[in-house]
């Protein structure tokens, strides 16, 4: 999907679509919802910084590491579709970097690291080559879109 169309979808029926996306992904182990035109999707579960409740979000990701079938980490972007405010999941990770990820059927704990400065510059060109929408979203907002590294904490 082209970034402009993704923004249109996000701004109109996005919340409803994401709710069903998350449901179908969970029920089918990613058979429905993992592969999209934009790239692969994972489910990120964080703990709400205010509510203390688990919150799950489907996110486009880029596997990172020498073996794409068993990446060392998963890179996501706190783009929020180019909105002025950062996504809630990013704010949750700032308070508590412990989270859980589901990639297809696999579920595992991760430690999140928000990448700014030089760390962002090391991964951002590869990330925006992976999905051009992330660089497009930067043109829609004055805030800096930060990448996040999700490092698995177990053997998977």
C-alpha positions in Angstrom: 0.0 0.0 0.0 1.3 3.5 -0.9 2.1 5.6 2.2 -0.6 8.2 1.3 -3.2 5.5 1.0 -2.1 4.0 4.3 -2.5 7.5 6.0 -6.0 7.8 4.5 -7.0 4.3 5.8 -5.4 5.0 9.2 -7.3 8.3 9.6 -10.7 7.0 8.5 -11.3 3.4 9.5 -8.0 2.5 11.0 -9.0 1.9 14.6 -11.7 -0.6 13.5 -9.4 -2.3 11.0 -6.6 -2.6 13.6 -8.9 -4.2 16.2 -10.0 -6.9 13.7 -6.4 -7.2 12.4 -5.2 -8.0 16.0 -8.1 -10.5 16.5 -7.6 -12.4 13.3 -3.8 -12.4 13.8 -4.2 -13.9 17.3 -6.8 -16.5 16.2 -4.9 -17.7 13.1 -1.3 -17.4 14.5 -0.6 -14.8 11.9 -1.9 -16.7 8.9 -4.2 -13.8 8.5 -2.4 -10.5 9.3 1.3 -11.3 9.3 1.9 -10.6 5.6 0.7 -7.2 4.2 1.5 -5.2 1.1 3.6 -2.9 3.2 5.6 -5.7 4.9 5.3 -8.1 7.8 3.3 -7.3 11.0 3.9 -8.3 14.6 1.8 -7.9 17.6 3.4 -5.8 20.4 1.9 -6.0 23.9 2.9 -3.3 26.4 1.7 -2.4 29.8 -0.3 0.8 29.9 1.7 3.5 31.7 -1.5 4.9 33.3 -3.9 2.0 33.4 -1.4 -0.8 34.1 -3.4 -2.9 31.6 -1.9 -4.9 28.7 -2.3 -3.2 25.4 -1.6 -4.9 22.1 -0.8 -3.2 18.8 -0.2 -4.6 15.3 3.0 -3.0 14.0 4.9 -3.2 10.8 8.4 -4.5 11.5 11.7 -5.1 9.9 13.7 -8.2 11.0 17.3 -7.3 11.8 20.2 -9.7 11.9 22.2 -12.0 9.7 19.5 -14.7 9.6 16.1 -13.2 8.6 14.3 -16.4 9.6 15.6 -15.9 13.2 16.4 -12.2 13.6 18.4 -10.9 16.5 15.9 -8.1 16.9 12.8 -6.6 15.4 12.8 -2.9 14.4 9.5 -0.9 14.5 8.9 2.8 14.1 7.0 5.1 16.5 5.5 6.9 13.6 1.8 6.9 14.6 1.1 7.5 10.9 2.7 10.9 11.0 0.4 12.3 13.7 1.7 15.1 16.0 1.6 12.8 19.1 3.7 9.7 19.5 1.9 6.4 19.7 0.7 5.2 23.1 2.8 2.0 22.8 5.9 4.1 22.5 5.0 6.1 25.6 4.3 2.9 27.4 7.8 1.5 26.5 9.5 4.7 27.7 8.0 3.9 31.2 8.5 0.1 31.0 10.7 -1.4 28.3 9.6 -4.9 29.1 7.0 -6.1 26.5 5.8 -9.2 24.6 5.8 -9.8 20.9 3.9 -12.3 18.7 5.4 -13.1 15.3 3.1 -15.6 13.6 2.5 -18.3 16.3 5.7 -17.5 18.2 5.2 -15.4 21.4 8.1 -14.2 23.5 9.2 -11.5 25.9 11.3 -8.6 24.5 13.3 -5.7 25.9 12.6 -2.5 24.0 15.2 0.1 23.3 14.2 3.4 21.8 16.8 4.5 19.3 17.7 8.2 19.0 20.7 10.1 17.7 23.5 7.9 16.3 21.6 4.7 17.0 18.7 6.0 14.8 21.1 7.0 12.1 22.6 3.5 12.0 19.2 1.8 11.3 16.9 4.5 9.8 18.2 4.3 6.2 17.6 0.5 6.1 14.2 0.9 7.8 13.0 3.5 5.3 14.3 1.4 2.4 12.3 -1.5 3.9 9.1 0.6 4.1 9.1 4.0 2.4 6.1 5.1 4.5 8.2 5.7 7.5 10.1 8.5 5.7 6.8 9.9 4.3 5.3 10.0 7.8 8.2 12.2 8.9 7.1 14.8 6.4 3.6 15.0 8.1 4.8 15.8 11.6 7.3 18.1 13.4 8.2 15.5 15.9 11.1 13.1 15.4 10.0 9.6 14.6 12.0 7.2 16.6 12.8 3.6 15.7 12.5 1.0 18.5 14.6 -2.2 18.8 12.7 -5.1 20.2 15.3 -7.7 21.4 13.9 -11.2 22.3 14.8 -12.2 25.9 14.6 -16.0 25.4 15.8 -18.6 22.9 12.5 -18.5 20.9 
